[in-house]
Amino acid sequence: MFLDRLFPFPESLEPKRGTKEFRHIRALTAMLVTTTATALFWTLVLIAIYILSGKPLTAIVAVSLAVSIILALQTWCFYRFANVRFSAMFLSTSYFLIVLVIVFFSGGYDSPSKVLLISSPIISFRISGKEQGITNTLFVAIIGLVLIYAKYNDFVLDNFFPGPGDFFTTSVSWIVTLTVITTCLSAYDVDE
């Protein structure tokens, strides 16, 4: 099967095809590989833009590299230790925190990356289950309300991650969000 080659399981995991465990591990594997590859790809694109334009590298490049390294380490740990429960919990939590930091430090309510918040609960539901998904959804809702409250009370959050422009950042954020959502949904019934 194509997905078996694209998203191979750690060698020590051999779930029976068609089981809930198989679908869970397949979804986790797909999410880890996809989010890591997506982060690495956009980090390389961002670095290339700065190098080709002759501009000095900014904080956004450092943040992109940090996110890529965190995701790569998570993926490596999953393949090395094959701990499904820990990997799912860690990816769900770290993804939420990474997105939260990016949104808060790139302008809050006016952040060109705020669309990334939508993908956080979807990851939690898919790889960590209903309880963590609902909890993550509540956190995202609270964060959204805090951002709205801050915006309409003239509490402006500065953008500490200026990048190549809001158009580029918004476009990348939309593409990343759609990639995450598509991966979550396409990895749902992979064995059928």
C-alpha angles and dihedrals in degrees: 000000000000094000091052089061095039096047107023118187121239108274095247092056116082108162119177112259113251096029127117088245091056092051091047094050092044091052093047092048092048092048094048094047095042097046091046093047091046093050092047092048095051091043090055091046090051093049090048091051091053094044094047093046092048092233120141115256114262137204091275090066091051091049091048091051091048092050091048091050093048092050093044091051091049091051092046091050091050092053093041100046102019093214102157099182095048093043092051093048093045095048092047093049098040093047090054092048093046091051091045092053092046093050096044095046096042097058107297110230090011093048114131086216099055091106087073088074089072092063096053098076091043091058091047093051093046102046105020103036140242099306096052090041092055091045091050091047090054091050091050090048091051091047089050092051091047090051091049092047091049092048095051093045091055094250099145120197114210123230105245091174105062108178137172089306144301092271092058094043093047091047093050091046091053092047092048092047092050091046092053093046092046092049092049092050098040092049090054102088100015095141096054 
